[in-house]
Amino acid sequence: MTDAHVDRHVFVRQHNESRILAAISAEAEPVSRVAIAAATGLSKPTVNALVDELLSTGLLREAGIRTGSIGRPASLVQLNPEAGMVLALAFDGDGIGAVIADITGDQRARQHAPLPRPDRLISGTAALVDEVLQQAGVDADAVRAISISAPGILEPGSDHRALAQNVPGLDDRALHRLLGRRFDASIAFENDVNLAAIAEHRYGIARGADDFVFLLVDTGVGMGLMLNGELLRGSRGAAGEAGYLPLGSARLVGPVARIGALESQAGLSGLLARYRAERTERGLAAGRPTLEAFLRALQEAEPAAVATAQQEAELIARAILAVCVLVDPQFVVLAGRIGSVPFVLDGVRRELARVAPYPIKVHESSLHGSAAIMGAVARGMQVARASIGLPES
């Protein structure tokens, strides 16, 4: 037998295995070999041989017997969730999240830890990974893919993150070395807001929508653009860095130029700075208010807090308008500890109704603070399933 013939034989077998796995993945319930043959058009002997092989490798598992119909009872098979595990990590200004999920998306364990000091970020991440693996009862060698969510830009083909000021000490190279030593798995880095947009598209309020904008207003300001059902990343991975939109009254010099005009005013530090200024103008003690204190004051309709929230809504509305007149999405999903505040959300809608040339729908995120980690799980599943020949779920 020639090498070319052997290669063709291997290719045909792998292709047929992929068809069988796709047919099984498409069903919510276990399926019989007869049903697999019908769905794929492959002969029953071919299906029987390949299913037996997939069972022996652990990609499939037996799932009982179907009785009650005419003919012999049919043995059922299904994807084996244990065939591959995903480790998802999410870094933000408040902490680190970790999830272990299987290739069907079922989450086996979830942990969260406050953000360590910059010099302890990598060791703190290692400890959190150990905790989530132990909680899930999973060995490191069962992990086939690691998906990492973090702020900032990671240029395609690079392992260096830029513009990630909200997570001091985050070093992608050191993190990659840590995980590479521990796991024999594919490692995928992605911007946190992009992953949040993916999560809303897959699991949340944007499920099934081909064109939408995801805008996060929290410690920082970021945007994910889902256009024609695909995430827009840009030539250097910087699409959606909405914090740099030159909006508001801030001059583009010094720290403002470094972190962006919109982020310096609409992000958490800018919001609290405006709130302090509003209180000072009204002869109230300014101090150093926290977001929690601001939200309590807003709930009590304190004039300084209301004025600050109105200014915030106007800034966010102008950012949304600037993007929507360019890409014309179906709607905008607004998220974050600031963006999802009801007073701010309602103010954004009122301001857009006043200034936009056509109606722009704005929805609140349905996933809230879980969006980035859920997007990391979805991305990790994609990588893990591809590594073992499974189609995307």
Order of alpha helices (4+ residues) and beta strands (2+ residues): alpha-beta-alpha-alpha-beta-beta-beta-beta-beta-alpha-beta-beta-beta-alpha-beta-alpha-beta-beta-beta-alpha-alpha-alpha-alpha-alpha-beta-alpha-beta-alpha
